[in-house]
Amino acid sequence: MMPSASRAQRCWRLERQPCAWKPTPVNYGRRSVAAAKLKLPGSKSISACACSCTSWRATFPARRPPARLGARLLNRTTRRQSLTEVGKVYYERCKLVLAEADWADAAGSDATGTPRGRLRVNAPVSFGTHTLMPLVSRYLRQNPGVDVELILTDRFVDLVEEGFEAVFRTGPLADSSLAARALRPFRLLACASPGYLSERGTPGHLEDLEAHECLGFVGVRSPSTDWTFLRDGREAAIPVSGRLQANNANALLCAALDGFGIAFIAEDLARSALSAGQLVRVLPDFDTLSRPMHLLFQADRRQTTKLRSFIDLIVQEIGHEGRDA
């Protein structure tokens, strides 16, 4: 039987592991912020990854804070955990301190004036795929020292909590501490394939849509059952229906190209098919509403060279002059 490892040997092995953690002030702050995020649904693995360790190790500083604090940071049971009042204050303060530490790291790499590091960006799926992706590729070619992590999703993301430096958002902006640069408005068009229109007829009036197979978009909250147009300068919400609904605009585009119905999709998404004659715009005499689009970033964050150069490129290519928030 092999003798058990001594305490010194076990500690040595722990320190040799990639996720070994030393309680320096900044490391403790990072781990405390990650541990605090564990109170959020679905954030356990994110927090653990943020500090390159297991979720048990991520909670260690919050469960056993230094004696100098003299207070418990985390209420923990076998089923759930939550921050104490002191823990909430400590968490917010740590975020501020670590933001400064991150900026200091970035400032060191920015000393040469050359963009460097990883840039984390979020955008809606359709816009990100067809409009933003070519711009990101161009940005990367111009800045070989930068890596971009582009996350495409149609859900509402929290820029700060989820660690994004730049977020593209459609629709009116809510009151926020975030800075915003106005971009080219987001517009939807009704379109269908020539084959579908030949078989089912071409709508001449808005009300004609009720007799057609309208491809519905299932949003995060609920399906879209009305398509909004402008008639005589006023909004007209037209009820539509169809047998096919999808939560992805690219899928609706494919269905329209296949001749199954009329799609109400983004102008950027339909542009190539319209130019090639694969799709035809339906009801061109009736304009559609444009939704504002913005690029959001932290207003109180000292902009790194990589973020500033990215914003400059986006605004130059798809900016909407005179509409900055």
C-alpha positions in Angstrom: 0.0 0.0 0.0 1.4 3.3 -1.0 1.9 5.9 1.8 -0.4 8.9 1.5 1.1 12.1 0.2 2.2 14.6 2.7 0.6 18.0 3.1 3.7 19.6 1.4 3.4 17.2 -1.5 -0.3 17.9 -2.0 0.3 21.6 -1.9 3.1 21.3 -4.4 0.9 19.3 -6.8 -1.9 22.0 -6.5 0.6 24.7 -7.3 1.7 22.8 -10.4 -1.8 22.7 -11.8 -2.7 25.2 -14.6 -5.6 26.6 -12.6 -3.6 27.1 -9.4 -4.5 30.3 -7.7 -2.3 32.6 -5.5 -4.0 35.1 -3.3 -2.5 38.3 -4.6 -4.8 41.4 -4.3 -5.7 41.4 -8.0 -6.1 37.7 -8.3 -8.3 37.7 -5.2 -10.4 40.5 -6.7 -10.8 38.6 -10.0 -11.8 35.4 -8.3 -14.2 37.3 -6.0 -15.9 38.9 -9.0 -16.2 35.5 -10.7 -17.5 33.9 -7.5 -20.1 36.6 -7.2 -21.4 35.9 -10.7 -22.2 32.4 -9.6 -25.4 33.8 -8.1 -26.6 34.4 -11.6 -28.5 31.7 -13.4 -26.4 29.9 -16.0 -23.2 31.8 -15.1 -21.3 29.1 -13.2 -19.2 27.9 -16.1 -18.7 31.4 -17.4 -17.3 32.6 -14.1 -15.1 29.5 -13.8 -13.7 30.1 -17.3 -13.1 33.7 -16.5 -10.6 32.7 -13.9 -9.4 29.5 -15.6 -10.5 27.1 -12.9 -13.3 24.8 -11.7 -16.5 26.3 -10.4 -15.6 25.0 -6.8 -12.3 26.9 -7.0 -14.1 30.0 -8.3 -16.2 30.3 -5.2 -13.3 29.8 -2.8 -12.5 33.5 -2.2 -16.2 34.3 -1.5 -16.6 31.3 0.8 -13.3 32.1 2.7 -12.6 35.8 2.4 -9.5 37.2 4.1 -9.8 37.7 7.9 -9.2 41.4 7.3 -12.7 41.8 5.8 -14.4 40.6 8.9 -17.6 39.7 7.0 -19.1 36.9 5.0 -19.6 37.6 1.3 -21.7 34.6 0.3 -24.8 32.9 1.7 -24.5 29.3 0.6 -26.7 26.2 1.0 -26.7 22.8 -0.7 -29.2 24.1 -3.2 -28.4 27.7 -3.9 -26.1 30.6 -3.1 -26.5 34.4 -3.1 -24.5 37.4 -2.1 -24.8 39.0 1.3 -25.3 42.8 1.4 -21.6 43.2 2.2 -20.8 40.8 -0.7 -22.8 43.0 -3.2 -20.9 46.1 -2.2 -17.6 44.2 -2.4 -18.5 42.8 -5.8 -19.3 46.2 -7.3 -16.0 47.7 -5.9 -14.0 44.8 -7.3 -15.5 45.3 -10.7 -14.3 48.9 -10.7 -10.8 48.0 -9.5 -10.5 45.2 -12.1 -11.7 47.5 -14.9 -8.8 49.8 -14.0 -6.4 46.9 -13.9 -7.6 45.7 -17.3 -7.2 49.2 -18.7 -3.7 49.3 -17.3 -2.9 46.1 -19.1 -4.4 47.4 -22.3 -2.6 50.8 -21.9 0.7 48.9 -21.8 0.0 47.2 -25.1 -1.3 50.5 -26.6 1.9 52.3 -25.9 3.0 51.7 -29.4 -0.3 53.0 -30.8 -0.9 49.6 -32.5 -4.2 47.8 -31.8 -3.6 44.6 -29.9 -5.5 42.0 -27.9 -8.9 40.3 -28.0 -12.0 42.2 -28.9 -15.4 40.7 -27.8 -18.3 41.8 -29.9 -22.1 40.9 -30.0 -24.6 41.5 -32.8 -28.0 40.2 -34.0 -27.7 37.0 -36.1 -28.9 38.4 -39.5 -27.0 41.7 -39.3 -23.9 40.0 -38.0 -23.8 37.4 -40.7 -24.5 39.5 -43.8 -23.5 43.1 -42.9 -21.0 43.0 -40.0 -18.9 39.9 -40.9 -17.3 41.5 -44.0 -16.4 44.5 -41.9 -14.9 42.4 -39.2 -12.8 40.5 -41.8 -11.5 43.8 -43.2 -10.7 45.1 -39.6 -8.7 41.9 -38.9 -6.7 42.3 -42.1 -5.9 45.9 -41.2 -5.0 45.0 -37.6 -3.1 41.7 -37.4 -2.4 42.1 -33.7 -6.1 41.9 -32.8 -8.3 38.8 -32.3 -12.1 39.2 -32.6 -14.6 37.0 -30.8 -18.0 37.7 -32.5 -21.0 36.3 -30.7 -24.2 36.3 -32.8 -27.5 36.1 -31.0 -31.0 37.7 -31.2 -31.4 37.8 -27.4 -30.8 40.9 -25.3 -27.3 40.8 -23.8 -25.8 42.7 -20.9 -22.6 44.3 -22.2 -21.0 44.6 -18.8 -22.0 41.3 -17.2 -21.2 39.2 -20.2 -17.9 40.8 -20.9 -18.5 42.4 -24.3 -16.6 45.5 -25.4 -19.0 46.4 -28.2 -22.6 45.5 -28.8 -24.8 46.1 -31.9 -28.4 46.7 -31.0 -31.6 47.3 -33.1 -34.6 49.3 -31.9 -35.0 52.3 -29.7 -32.4 52.7 -26.9 -33.5 52.4 -23.3 -32.0 54.8 -20.8 -28.5 53.5 -20.2 -25.1 54.6 -19.0 -23.7 53.1 -22.2 -22.3 55.3 -25.0 -23.8 54.8 -28.5 -22.9 55.5 -32.1 -25.9 55.7 -34.5 -25.6 53.4 -37.5 -27.6 53.0 -40.7 -31.2 52.1 -39.9 -32.4 48.5 -40.0 -35.2 48.0 -42.6 -37.4 45.1 -43.4 -38.7 44.2 -46.9 -41.5 41.9 -48.1 -40.2 39.7 -50.9 -41.0 36.4 -52.7 -39.7 34.3 -55.5 -40.9 34.9 -59.1 -42.2 31.3 -59.0 -44.4 31.8 -55.9 -45.8 35.0 -57.3 -46.6 33.4 -60.7 -48.4 30.6 -58.9 -50.3 32.6 -56.2 -50.5 36.0 -57.7 -48.8 39.3 -56.8 -50.3 41.3 -53.9 -51.4 44.8 -55.0 -52.7 46.1 -51.7 -51.7 45.5 -48.1 -54.8 43.6 -47.3 -54.0 41.1 -50.1 -51.3 39.6 -47.8 -54.0 38.0 -45.7 -54.6 35.5 -48.6 -50.9 34.6 -48.9 -48.5 32.2 -47.3 -46.5 34.7 -45.1 -43.4 33.3 -43.5 -43.4 34.3 -39.9 -40.4 35.2 -37.6 -40.5 33.8 -34.1 -38.9 36.3 -31.9 -37.4 35.8 -28.4 -40.6 36.8 -26.8 -43.4 35.9 -29.2 -44.1 35.3 -32.9 -44.6 38.3 -35.2 -48.2 38.2 -36.4 -48.3 41.7 -37.9 -46.2 43.3 -40.6 -46.0 47.1 -40.4 -46.0 49.3 -43.5 -46.4 53.0 -44.1 -49.6 54.0 -45.8 -50.3 57.7 -46.5 -47.6 58.6 -44.0 -49.1 56.5 -41.2 -48.2 53.2 -39.8 -50.4 50.3 -40.9 -50.1 47.0 -39.0 -51.3 44.2 -41.3 -52.2 40.8 -39.7 -50.6 37.9 -41.6 -50.5 34.2 -41.2 -48.7 31.2 -42.6 -47.9 27.6 -41.9 -44.2 28.1 -41.5 -42.5 30.1 -38.7 -38.8 30.1 -37.8 -36.6 31.9 -35.4 -33.9 32.5 -37.9 -34.1 35.0 -40.8 -31.7 32.9 -43.0 -34.1 30.0 -42.8 -37.0 32.3 -43.9 -34.8 33.5 -46.8 -34.2 29.9 -47.9 -38.0 29.2 -47.7 -38.7 32.2 -49.8 -36.1 31.3 -52.4 -37.7 27.8 -52.5 -41.0 29.5 -53.5 -42.9 28.6 -50.3 -44.2 32.1 -49.4 -43.5 35.8 -48.8 -40.8 36.7 -46.4 -40.5 39.9 -44.4 -36.7 40.1 -43.9 -33.9 42.5 -43.5 -32.9 44.5 -46.6 -29.3 43.6 -46.2 -30.2 39.9 -46.1 -32.3 40.0 -49.2 -30.1 42.3 -51.3 -28.1 39.7 -53.1 -31.1 37.6 -54.0 -33.0 40.7 -55.2 -30.1 41.8 -57.4 -29.9 38.3 -58.9 -33.6 38.2 -59.6 -34.1 35.2 -57.3 -36.5 37.3 -55.2 -38.8 40.1 -56.1 -39.9 42.9 -53.8 -43.6 42.7 -52.9 -45.7 45.8 -52.5 -42.9 48.2 -53.5 -45.3 51.2 -53.4 -45.6 50.8 -49.6 -42.6 51.8 -47.6 -41.6 49.9 -44.4 -40.6 51.2 -41.1 -36.9 51.6 -40.3 -35.6 50.5 -36.9 -32.7 52.5 -35.5 -29.4 50.6 -34.9 -26.6 51.5 -32.6 -23.1 50.4 -31.6 -22.9 50.4 -27.8 -19.9 50.5 -25.6 -19.0 51.6 -22.0 -19.1 55.3 -21.7 -16.9 55.4 -18.6 -14.3 53.0 -20.0 -11.0 54.4 -21.3 -11.1 53.3 -24.9 -8.3 51.0 -25.9 -6.7 51.4 -29.3 -8.4 48.2 -30.6 -11.9 49.3 -29.5 -11.4 52.9 -30.8 -10.1 51.7 -34.2 -13.0 49.2 -34.5 -15.6 51.9 -33.7 -14.0 54.2 -36.3 -14.2 51.6 -39.0 -17.8 50.7 -38.3 -19.0 54.3 -38.2 -17.1 55.1 -41.4 -18.7 52.2 -43.3 -22.3 52.1 -41.9 -22.6 55.1 -39.6 -25.6 57.4 -39.5 -24.2 61.0 -39.3 -25.6 63.4 -36.7 -27.4 60.7 -34.7 -24.9 59.8 -31.9 -26.3 59.3 -28.5 
